[in-house]
Amino acid sequence: MSAASGTVRRGLPGPGVPATSLDRIAPGLAALMRYDRANIGADVRAGLAVAAVAIPVGISYAELAGFRPEYGLYASFFPLIVYALLGSSPQLIVGPDAATCAVIAASIAPLAAGDTVLYAHLAGMLTLIAGLICVLASFLRLGALADFLSKPILVGLLNGIAITIVLGQAAKLLGFPVASHGLLPVVFEVAGRLGETNPATLALGIAALLVVGFGPRLAPAMPAGIVAMVLAAAAVAAFGLERMGVATLGAVPGGLPLPSFPAVDPAYLPSLITDAASVALVSYASLIFSCRSFASRNSYEVDADQEFAALGAANIVSGLTQGFAVSGADSRTAVGDANGGRTHATGLVAAAVVGFVILFLTGPLRFVPTAALGAVLVFAGLSLFDAKSLRLIFRADRVEGAISVLAMLGVVGLGVTRGVLLAVILALLRFVQLTSRPRVEVLGTVEGLPGFHSLSRHKSARPLPGLVVVRFNGPLVFFNTGHFRKAVLAAVDARGAGVARVVLDLIPITKVDVSGILALQELRDVLASRGILLEGAGRRTEWLRWAEKHGFGDEAPMIYPTLRRAVREEPASTDAMEERKDGEDRPAEEEAPRPATDRTRPRGGEMP
């Protein structure tokens, strides 16, 4: 299909092309082996544009994570090649990520206690473990974890990290070192030392902020990060600003590192494993959301489990090559997409450019002031803060909005690692709350509208005479049977006298376990003691077969094929329950026409 049609399957097997073993193990490599040379111009152009953004961002994020600038270049080079070969997304660019770097800094800084060599080794081991966790998750088919962190929780988590990043750059922009660790201690220290601000550093920082902030508006195609760094470095070199106390990157060694295994005392491993789980969770959540957003925009599919494997492999390689943990880079991916990048080749072109800089162009980097990097990070943090989604969440559901804010405050107040843990706990609690308390509706009729409708949502709805129709919107399992029983009895009590039957709409009940069956039996007995029949409607054949298979056939209530059929039946006394046990009925597919009063039931009963 043509690109103009908007349904290009970028880098994936085309219609009618069977997936090979290589497609499953290394989708990117398989796609590159089928490479269409018609894409080469767009891929080269997009790769150059991605590299123009990846270089300053990689250096800036290395600073954020507590590394020398060359580590950011290494993390922007090796993992990008690995992902281009193994990733299922033909467009995603991986590399240093603001959220992941913030987690790394929060995890490693307290352990390293200022020892830069130990810091690098701890970060390498942290990255290796996070990569292994991702690979293991892929083998266990845990890609569905991407669906577990709800959008409100993820928005809150990233908003908290954005605030942490922005406030954490204050010291770089003001020009004095900070000894504290953690967001709030750093903020308090900076506030108490404002009198030590270096005027030259502050001026450079403000100028860089203006370039990064307004440059894209004046020239959308301009790589604002690189321009800000080049101008700031030129000012430092031309006016000797280092003599005025302006901090710079200093000498950046050229050449590619040799692979090496991080040397870490085993005593650090328990703490590193815990922190690596946080890194893996944050980096994968960021990557898969970026993957899916661009896949949806450009009409192709990605494999969530393969993405786990590709991210894990990229992090393992990064940990062995003096890099640090990486994730999906939505801003760099967006640059590639905007410049026409269609295949995995875009990432390889970008990696080639970054590699050229590492080998031959690291010399001029020594003049880049840290204030310029701080300016790049401020705008990276601001772009991470999603106020629009937060407003939409509050507008849709105030409870979800409150959960999002709690996740954000958890990151700001407790630190990134503990904030991630809080986000996971909030996700678990929200999941339990939603599944253990499904919505229970009493149905009736609305004049002029066909079917049956919730009495609570339609003011003009009227209950059915002598009948309470209940819809339970969820599975009936061990953790919500109490809620189910209480809700049904409350609906019956609310109607008062005159109720002859209770009919359960079984269509929304997608799963029933043994606790659910026993709850139905108990409810049937309680209602029978009041002279009320318990019956069901929908999923008739499914429930019949399930009940017969598990030995509940003689215990099941009467099941009608449809809710309309159940409502048409005439009310009967509780004695009818015993009479029906010896009667026969056929499944809905085999039923012959019968009088409306024939309400006999099958011997097998009916359960899902």
C-alpha positions as CSV (number, residue, x, y, z in Angstrom):
1,M,0.0,0.0,0.0
2,S,1.4,3.4,-0.8
3,A,2.5,5.9,1.7
4,A,-0.1,8.3,0.5
5,S,-2.8,6.0,1.6
6,G,-1.7,6.5,5.2
7,T,-1.5,2.7,6.0
8,V,2.2,2.0,5.4
9,R,3.4,-1.0,7.4
10,R,6.8,0.4,8.1
11,G,9.4,-2.3,8.5
12,L,6.9,-5.1,9.1
13,P,6.1,-8.1,6.8
14,G,3.6,-7.0,4.2
15,P,0.2,-8.6,3.7
16,G,0.6,-12.2,2.7
17,V,4.2,-12.4,3.8
18,P,4.6,-15.0,6.5
19,A,6.6,-14.1,9.6
20,T,9.9,-15.9,9.8
21,S,11.9,-16.8,12.9
22,L,14.0,-13.7,12.2
23,D,10.9,-11.5,12.2
24,R,10.1,-12.8,15.7
25,I,13.6,-12.6,17.2
26,A,15.0,-9.5,15.4
27,P,12.2,-7.7,13.6
28,G,14.4,-4.7,12.7
29,L,17.1,-6.9,11.1
30,A,14.4,-8.8,9.2
31,A,12.9,-5.5,7.9
32,L,16.3,-4.1,6.9
33,M,17.0,-7.3,4.9
34,R,13.8,-6.4,2.9
35,Y,14.8,-2.7,2.7
36,D,13.2,-0.7,0.0
37,R,15.8,1.7,-1.4
38,A,13.1,4.2,-2.3
39,N,13.2,5.1,1.4
40,I,16.9,5.9,1.6
41,G,16.6,9.7,1.0
42,A,14.0,10.2,3.7
43,D,15.8,7.9,6.2
44,V,19.1,9.7,5.8
45,R,17.4,13.1,6.2
46,A,15.5,11.9,9.3
47,G,18.6,10.3,10.7
48,L,20.7,13.5,10.5
49,A,17.8,15.4,12.1
50,V,17.6,12.9,14.9
51,A,21.3,13.0,15.6
52,A,21.2,16.8,15.7
53,V,18.8,16.5,18.7
54,A,20.3,13.3,20.2
55,I,23.8,14.8,20.7
56,P,22.9,17.8,22.9
57,V,20.1,15.8,24.7
58,G,22.4,12.9,25.4
59,I,25.1,15.1,26.9
60,S,22.5,17.0,28.9
61,Y,20.9,13.8,30.2
62,A,24.3,12.4,31.1
63,E,24.7,15.5,33.3
64,L,21.2,14.9,34.8
65,A,22.1,11.3,35.6
66,G,25.4,12.4,37.2
67,F,27.8,11.3,34.4
68,R,30.5,12.8,32.3
69,P,29.3,13.9,28.8
70,E,31.0,11.1,26.9
71,Y,28.7,8.6,28.8
72,G,25.7,10.3,27.3
73,L,27.2,9.9,23.8
74,Y,27.9,6.2,24.4
75,A,24.3,5.7,25.6
76,S,23.1,7.5,22.4
77,F,25.2,5.3,20.2
78,F,25.3,1.6,21.1
79,P,21.7,1.1,22.3
80,L,20.4,2.8,19.2
81,I,22.1,0.2,17.0
82,V,20.8,-2.7,19.1
83,Y,17.2,-1.4,19.1
84,A,17.3,-0.8,15.3
85,L,18.0,-4.5,14.9
86,L,15.7,-6.0,17.5
87,G,12.8,-3.5,18.0
88,S,9.4,-4.1,16.5
89,S,8.8,-0.4,15.9
90,P,10.3,0.9,12.7
91,Q,10.3,4.4,13.9
92,L,11.2,4.4,17.6
93,I,14.5,6.1,18.6
94,V,16.0,4.9,22.0
95,G,18.5,6.8,24.1
96,P,18.9,8.7,27.3
97,D,15.5,9.6,28.7
98,A,14.7,12.3,31.3
99,A,12.6,10.1,33.5
100,T,15.0,7.2,33.4
101,C,18.0,9.4,34.2
102,A,16.2,11.0,37.1
103,V,15.6,7.5,38.5
104,I,19.3,6.6,38.0
105,A,20.5,9.7,39.8
106,A,18.2,9.2,42.7
107,S,19.2,5.5,43.0
108,I,23.0,5.7,42.6
109,A,24.0,9.1,44.1
110,P,23.4,8.0,47.8
111,L,25.3,4.7,47.2
112,A,28.3,6.3,45.5
113,A,28.7,9.1,48.1
114,G,30.7,11.3,45.6
115,D,33.0,8.6,44.3
116,T,32.8,9.1,40.5
117,V,34.5,5.8,39.6
118,L,32.1,3.9,41.9
119,Y,29.2,5.9,40.5
120,A,30.0,4.7,37.0
121,H,30.3,1.1,38.0
122,L,27.1,1.1,40.0
123,A,25.2,2.7,37.2
124,G,26.6,0.1,34.7
125,M,25.5,-2.7,37.0
126,L,22.1,-1.1,37.6
127,T,21.7,-0.8,33.8
128,L,22.7,-4.5,33.3
129,I,20.2,-5.7,35.9
130,A,17.5,-3.5,34.5
131,G,18.2,-5.0,31.0
132,L,18.1,-8.6,32.4
133,I,14.8,-7.8,34.1
134,C,13.3,-6.6,30.8
135,V,14.6,-9.7,28.9
136,L,13.1,-12.0,31.6
137,A,9.8,-10.1,31.4
138,S,9.8,-10.7,27.7
139,F,10.2,-14.4,28.1
140,L,7.4,-14.4,30.7
141,R,5.2,-12.5,28.2
142,L,4.7,-9.5,30.6
143,G,4.3,-7.0,27.9
144,A,0.7,-6.6,29.2
145,L,2.3,-4.7,32.1
146,A,2.2,-1.7,29.8
147,D,-1.6,-1.7,30.3
148,F,-1.3,-1.9,34.0
149,L,-0.1,1.6,34.8
150,S,-3.2,3.7,34.0
151,K,-2.9,6.9,32.0
152,P,-3.7,9.1,35.1
153,I,-0.9,7.4,37.1
154,L,1.6,7.6,34.3
155,V,0.8,11.3,33.7
156,G,1.2,11.9,37.5
157,L,4.5,10.0,37.5
158,L,5.9,11.9,34.6
159,N,4.7,15.2,35.8
160,G,6.4,14.6,39.1
161,I,9.7,13.7,37.3
162,A,9.3,16.9,35.2
163,I,9.1,19.1,38.3
164,T,12.1,17.3,39.7
165,I,14.1,17.9,36.6
166,V,13.2,21.6,36.3
167,L,13.9,22.5,39.9
168,G,17.1,20.4,39.9
169,Q,18.6,22.6,37.2
170,A,18.5,25.8,39.3
171,A,22.1,25.3,40.7
172,K,23.5,24.9,37.1
173,L,21.8,28.1,36.0
174,L,22.9,30.0,39.0
175,G,26.5,28.8,38.9
176,F,27.3,27.2,42.3
177,P,27.7,23.5,43.3
178,V,25.1,21.9,45.5
179,A,26.0,19.2,48.1
180,S,22.5,18.1,49.0
181,H,20.7,15.0,47.5
182,G,17.0,14.8,46.9
183,L,14.7,17.4,45.4
184,L,13.5,19.2,48.5
185,P,16.9,19.4,50.2
186,V,18.4,20.8,47.0
187,V,15.7,23.4,46.6
188,F,16.2,24.5,50.2
189,E,20.0,24.7,49.8
190,V,19.7,26.7,46.5
191,A,17.2,29.1,48.1
192,G,19.6,29.8,51.0
193,R,22.6,30.4,48.7
194,L,21.1,32.8,46.1
195,G,23.6,35.4,47.1
196,E,26.4,33.2,45.6
197,T,24.9,33.4,42.1
198,N,27.6,33.8,39.4
199,P,26.4,36.6,37.1
200,A,28.2,35.3,34.0
201,T,26.7,31.8,34.4
202,L,23.2,33.2,35.0
203,A,23.5,35.4,31.9
204,L,24.6,32.4,29.8
205,G,21.8,30.3,31.2
206,I,19.1,32.9,30.4
207,A,20.5,33.3,26.9
208,A,20.4,29.6,26.3
209,L,16.9,29.4,27.7
210,L,15.8,32.1,25.2
211,V,17.5,30.2,22.3
212,V,16.0,26.9,23.2
213,G,12.6,28.4,24.0
214,F,12.1,30.8,21.1
215,G,14.4,29.4,18.5
216,P,12.0,26.7,17.2
217,R,9.2,29.4,16.9
218,L,11.4,31.6,14.7
219,A,13.0,28.7,12.7
220,P,11.1,25.4,13.2
221,A,13.8,23.4,11.4
222,M,16.5,24.7,13.7
223,P,18.1,22.2,16.1
224,A,17.7,24.6,19.1
225,G,19.7,22.5,21.5
226,I,22.7,22.3,19.3
227,V,22.5,26.0,18.5
228,A,22.3,27.0,22.2
229,M,25.3,24.8,23.0
230,V,27.4,26.1,20.1
231,L,26.6,29.7,20.9
232,A,27.3,29.3,24.6
233,A,30.6,27.4,23.9
234,A,31.7,30.1,21.4
235,A,31.0,32.8,24.1
236,V,33.0,30.9,26.7
237,A,36.0,30.4,24.2
238,A,35.9,34.0,22.9
239,F,35.6,35.9,26.2
240,G,37.4,33.5,28.5
241,L,34.4,33.0,30.7
242,E,36.0,30.1,32.5
243,R,38.2,32.6,34.3
244,M,35.0,34.2,35.6
245,G,33.8,31.0,37.3
246,V,31.7,29.6,34.5
247,A,31.6,25.8,34.8
248,T,32.1,23.9,31.5
249,L,32.1,20.2,30.5
250,G,35.9,20.2,30.3
251,A,37.9,17.8,28.2
252,V,35.8,15.1,26.6
253,P,37.8,12.0,25.6
254,G,37.3,10.8,22.0
255,G,37.0,7.2,20.7
256,L,34.7,4.4,21.5
257,P,35.0,2.5,24.8
258,L,35.9,-1.2,25.0
259,P,33.3,-3.5,26.5
260,S,33.8,-4.2,30.2
261,F,31.9,-5.7,33.0
262,P,31.1,-3.2,35.9
263,A,33.1,-4.0,39.0
264,V,30.7,-3.8,41.9
265,D,30.9,-5.2,45.5
266,P,28.1,-7.8,45.9
267,A,27.0,-6.0,49.0
268,Y,25.4,-3.3,46.7
269,L,23.3,-5.9,44.8
270,P,20.2,-6.0,46.9
271,S,19.8,-2.2,46.7
272,L,20.6,-2.2,43.0
273,I,18.1,-5.0,42.1
274,T,15.3,-3.0,43.8
275,D,16.3,0.2,42.0
276,A,16.8,-1.7,38.7
277,A,13.2,-2.8,38.9
278,S,12.1,0.8,39.1
279,V,14.4,1.7,36.2
280,A,13.0,-1.2,34.1
281,L,9.4,-0.2,34.9
282,V,9.8,3.5,34.1
283,S,11.9,3.0,31.0
284,Y,9.5,0.3,29.6
285,A,6.4,2.4,30.4
286,S,7.9,5.4,28.6
287,L,9.1,3.3,25.6
288,I,5.8,1.4,25.0
289,F,3.7,4.5,25.2
290,S,5.9,6.2,22.7
291,C,5.8,3.0,20.5
292,R,2.1,2.8,20.5
293,S,1.4,6.5,19.9
294,F,3.5,6.5,16.7
295,A,2.2,3.1,15.7
296,S,-1.3,4.4,16.0
297,R,-0.4,7.6,14.1
298,N,1.1,5.7,11.2
299,S,-1.0,2.6,11.0
300,Y,1.2,-0.3,12.0
301,E,1.5,-2.6,14.9
302,V,4.2,-3.2,17.6
303,D,4.8,-6.3,19.7
304,A,4.8,-5.4,23.5
305,D,6.8,-8.5,24.5
306,Q,9.4,-8.0,21.7
307,E,9.7,-4.3,22.9
308,F,10.6,-5.6,26.3
309,A,13.3,-7.9,24.8
310,A,14.7,-5.1,22.6
311,L,14.8,-2.6,25.5
312,G,16.5,-5.2,27.7
313,A,19.2,-6.0,25.1
314,A,19.8,-2.3,24.5
315,N,20.3,-1.7,28.2
316,I,22.6,-4.8,28.6
317,V,24.8,-3.5,25.8
318,S,24.7,0.0,27.3
319,G,25.8,-1.3,30.7
320,L,28.7,-3.1,29.1
321,T,29.9,-0.1,27.1
322,Q,30.1,2.6,29.8
323,G,26.6,3.9,29.1
324,F,23.5,3.9,31.3
325,A,19.9,2.9,31.2
326,V,18.0,4.1,28.1
327,S,14.3,4.2,27.0
328,G,12.2,5.3,24.1
329,A,12.9,8.9,23.2
330,D,9.6,10.4,22.1
331,S,11.1,13.8,21.1
332,R,13.8,12.3,18.9
333,T,11.2,9.8,17.5
334,A,9.0,12.8,16.7
335,V,11.9,14.5,14.9
336,G,12.5,11.4,12.8
337,D,8.8,11.1,12.0
338,A,8.5,14.7,11.0
339,N,11.4,14.4,8.6
340,G,10.0,11.4,6.9
341,G,11.8,8.5,8.6
342,R,10.1,5.3,7.5
343,T,12.2,2.4,8.6
344,H,14.7,1.1,11.2
345,A,17.4,2.6,8.9
346,T,16.7,6.1,10.4
347,G,18.1,4.9,13.8
348,L,21.2,3.4,12.1
349,V,21.9,6.7,10.3
350,A,21.5,8.7,13.6
351,A,23.8,6.2,15.3
352,A,26.4,6.6,12.6
353,V,26.4,10.4,13.0
354,V,26.7,10.1,16.8
355,G,29.6,7.7,16.3
356,F,31.4,10.1,14.0
357,V,31.1,12.8,16.7
358,I,32.5,10.5,19.4
359,L,35.5,9.6,17.2
360,F,36.4,13.0,15.7
361,L,34.5,16.0,17.2
362,T,34.7,15.8,21.0
363,G,37.4,18.5,21.3
364,P,35.1,21.5,21.0
365,L,32.7,20.1,23.6
366,R,35.2,21.2,26.4
367,F,33.9,24.8,26.1
368,V,30.2,23.9,26.5
369,P,29.0,25.5,29.8
370,T,26.9,23.4,32.1
371,A,24.4,26.3,32.3
372,A,23.5,25.6,28.6
373,L,22.9,22.0,29.4
374,G,20.7,23.1,32.3
375,A,18.7,25.2,29.9
376,V,18.2,22.2,27.6
377,L,17.1,20.1,30.5
378,V,14.6,22.7,31.8
379,F,12.8,22.6,28.5
380,A,13.0,18.8,28.4
381,G,11.3,18.8,31.8
382,L,8.7,21.3,30.7
383,S,7.9,19.3,27.7
384,L,7.5,16.2,29.9
385,F,4.9,18.0,32.1
386,D,1.5,17.3,30.7
387,A,-1.0,19.8,32.1
388,K,-3.5,19.3,29.3
389,S,-3.9,15.6,30.1
390,L,-4.2,16.4,33.8
391,R,-7.0,18.8,33.1
392,L,-8.8,16.2,30.9
393,I,-8.4,13.5,33.6
394,F,-9.9,15.8,36.3
395,R,-12.8,16.7,33.9
396,A,-13.5,13.1,33.3
397,D,-13.1,11.7,36.8
398,R,-12.1,13.6,39.9
399,V,-11.0,10.4,41.7
400,E,-8.6,9.5,38.8
401,G,-7.4,13.2,38.8
402,A,-6.7,12.9,42.6
403,I,-4.7,9.7,42.0
404,S,-2.7,11.4,39.3
405,V,-1.8,14.3,41.6
406,L,-0.9,11.8,44.4
407,A,1.5,10.1,42.0
408,M,3.0,13.5,41.1
409,L,3.4,14.6,44.7
410,G,4.9,11.2,45.6
411,V,7.7,11.7,43.2
412,V,8.3,15.3,44.3
413,G,8.1,14.6,48.0
414,L,9.5,11.1,48.4
415,G,12.0,11.0,45.5
416,V,11.8,9.4,42.2
417,T,12.4,5.7,43.2
418,R,9.9,5.8,46.1
419,G,7.5,7.8,43.9
420,V,7.6,5.0,41.3
421,L,6.9,2.5,44.1
422,L,4.0,4.7,45.2
423,A,2.7,4.8,41.6
424,V,2.7,1.0,41.4
425,I,0.9,0.8,44.8
426,L,-1.7,3.3,43.5
427,A,-2.2,1.2,40.4
428,L,-2.8,-1.9,42.4
429,L,-5.2,-0.2,44.8
430,R,-7.1,1.3,41.8
431,F,-7.3,-2.1,40.1
432,V,-8.6,-3.8,43.3
433,Q,-11.1,-1.0,43.8
434,L,-12.5,-1.2,40.2
435,T,-12.7,-4.9,40.1
436,S,-14.0,-5.5,43.6
437,R,-16.8,-2.9,43.3
438,P,-18.2,-3.2,39.8
439,R,-21.2,-0.9,39.1
440,V,-24.5,-2.6,39.9
441,E,-27.6,-1.2,38.1
442,V,-31.3,-1.9,38.4
443,L,-33.0,-1.9,35.0
444,G,-36.4,-0.8,33.9
445,T,-38.1,0.6,30.8
446,V,-38.1,4.1,29.3
447,E,-41.1,5.2,27.2
448,G,-40.0,5.5,23.6
449,L,-36.7,3.7,24.0
450,P,-36.4,0.0,23.2
451,G,-34.7,-2.4,25.6
452,F,-34.0,-2.1,29.3
453,H,-32.2,0.9,30.9
454,S,-30.6,1.8,34.2
455,L,-33.1,3.5,36.6
456,S,-30.3,5.6,38.1
457,R,-29.2,7.0,34.7
458,H,-32.6,7.7,33.2
459,K,-35.0,9.8,35.3
460,S,-38.0,8.7,33.2
461,A,-37.2,5.0,33.6
462,R,-39.8,2.9,35.4
463,P,-39.2,-0.4,37.2
464,L,-40.9,-3.6,35.9
465,P,-43.9,-4.6,38.0
466,G,-43.3,-7.6,40.3
467,L,-39.7,-7.9,38.9
468,V,-36.2,-6.6,39.9
469,V,-33.8,-6.8,37.0
470,V,-30.2,-6.4,38.1
471,R,-27.1,-5.9,35.9
472,F,-23.7,-6.7,37.6
473,N,-21.0,-5.1,35.4
474,G,-18.1,-7.3,36.1
475,P,-16.8,-10.8,36.8
476,L,-18.4,-12.5,39.8
477,V,-15.4,-13.8,41.7
478,F,-14.1,-14.3,45.3
479,F,-13.2,-10.6,46.0
480,N,-16.6,-9.1,45.0
481,T,-19.2,-11.7,46.0
482,G,-20.1,-9.7,49.2
483,H,-20.6,-6.6,47.2
484,F,-22.8,-8.5,44.7
485,R,-25.0,-10.1,47.4
486,K,-25.4,-6.8,49.3
487,A,-26.3,-4.8,46.2
488,V,-28.9,-7.3,45.0
489,L,-30.6,-7.5,48.4
490,A,-30.5,-3.7,48.7
491,A,-32.3,-3.4,45.3
492,V,-35.0,-5.8,46.4
493,D,-35.4,-4.0,49.8
494,A,-35.7,-0.7,47.9
495,R,-38.7,-2.0,46.0
496,G,-40.5,-3.2,49.1
497,A,-43.4,-5.7,48.9
498,G,-44.7,-7.1,45.6
499,V,-41.4,-8.5,44.2
500,A,-42.0,-12.0,42.9
501,R,-38.7,-12.5,40.9
502,V,-35.2,-11.2,40.7
503,V,-33.6,-11.6,37.2
504,L,-29.8,-11.2,36.8
505,D,-28.6,-9.9,33.5
506,L,-25.7,-12.4,32.9
507,I,-24.2,-10.9,29.8
508,P,-21.8,-8.5,31.6
509,I,-20.7,-11.3,34.0
510,T,-17.8,-12.6,32.0
511,K,-16.4,-14.9,34.7
512,V,-17.7,-16.8,37.7
513,D,-15.5,-18.8,40.1
514,V,-16.6,-21.2,42.8
515,S,-17.1,-18.4,45.3
516,G,-19.4,-16.7,42.8
517,I,-21.4,-19.9,42.4
518,L,-21.7,-20.3,46.1
519,A,-22.8,-16.7,46.4
520,L,-25.5,-17.3,43.9
521,Q,-26.7,-20.3,45.8
522,E,-26.8,-18.3,49.1
523,L,-28.6,-15.4,47.4
524,R,-31.2,-17.9,45.9
525,D,-31.9,-19.4,49.4
526,V,-32.2,-15.9,51.0
527,L,-34.6,-14.8,48.3
528,A,-36.6,-18.1,48.4
529,S,-37.2,-17.5,52.1
530,R,-38.9,-14.3,51.2
531,G,-41.0,-16.0,48.5
532,I,-38.9,-14.6,45.6
533,L,-37.4,-16.5,42.7
534,L,-33.8,-15.9,41.5
535,E,-33.4,-16.3,37.8
536,G,-30.9,-15.3,35.1
537,A,-30.9,-14.1,31.4
538,G,-28.3,-14.3,28.7
539,R,-25.2,-16.6,28.1
540,R,-27.7,-19.5,28.5
541,T,-25.8,-22.3,26.7
542,E,-22.5,-21.2,28.2
543,W,-23.8,-21.2,31.7
544,L,-25.6,-24.6,31.2
545,R,-22.4,-26.3,30.0
546,W,-20.3,-24.8,32.7
547,A,-22.7,-25.8,35.5
548,E,-23.0,-29.4,34.1
549,K,-19.3,-29.8,33.8
550,H,-18.6,-28.6,37.4
551,G,-21.5,-30.5,39.0
552,F,-23.8,-27.5,39.8
553,G,-26.5,-28.5,37.4
554,D,-29.1,-29.2,40.0
555,E,-28.3,-26.1,42.0
556,A,-28.5,-23.5,39.2
557,P,-31.3,-21.0,38.9
558,M,-33.6,-20.8,35.9
559,I,-31.7,-19.2,32.9
560,Y,-33.5,-17.6,30.0
561,P,-31.9,-17.1,26.6
562,T,-32.6,-13.4,26.6
563,L,-33.5,-10.7,29.1
564,R,-36.7,-9.9,27.0
565,R,-37.8,-13.5,27.3
566,A,-37.2,-13.4,31.1
567,V,-39.3,-10.3,31.5
568,R,-42.2,-11.7,29.4
569,E,-42.6,-14.7,31.8
570,E,-45.4,-14.5,34.3
571,P,-44.5,-14.3,38.0
572,A,-44.6,-17.7,39.8
573,S,-44.6,-18.9,43.3
574,T,-41.5,-20.4,45.0
575,D,-43.1,-23.9,44.7
576,A,-42.4,-23.6,41.0
577,M,-38.7,-24.0,41.8
578,E,-39.2,-27.5,43.0
579,E,-41.6,-28.4,40.1
580,R,-39.1,-27.2,37.5
581,K,-36.3,-29.5,38.7
582,D,-38.0,-32.5,37.0
583,G,-38.9,-30.6,33.9
584,E,-36.9,-30.3,30.7
585,D,-35.9,-27.4,28.4
586,R,-33.7,-27.2,25.4
587,P,-30.8,-24.7,24.7
588,A,-31.9,-21.5,23.1
589,E,-30.6,-22.7,19.7
590,E,-33.0,-25.7,19.8
591,E,-36.1,-24.2,21.5
592,A,-39.4,-24.8,19.9
593,P,-42.2,-22.3,20.3
594,R,-44.0,-22.8,23.7
595,P,-46.6,-21.0,25.7
596,A,-45.3,-18.1,27.8
597,T,-46.2,-19.9,31.0
598,D,-44.0,-22.9,30.2
599,R,-41.0,-22.1,32.4
600,T,-39.5,-25.6,32.8
601,R,-35.8,-25.7,33.1
602,P,-33.1,-28.1,31.8
603,R,-31.7,-30.9,33.9
604,G,-28.2,-29.6,33.5
605,G,-28.8,-26.2,35.0
606,E,-26.8,-23.3,33.7
607,M,-23.5,-21.5,34.8
608,P,-20.7,-19.9,32.8
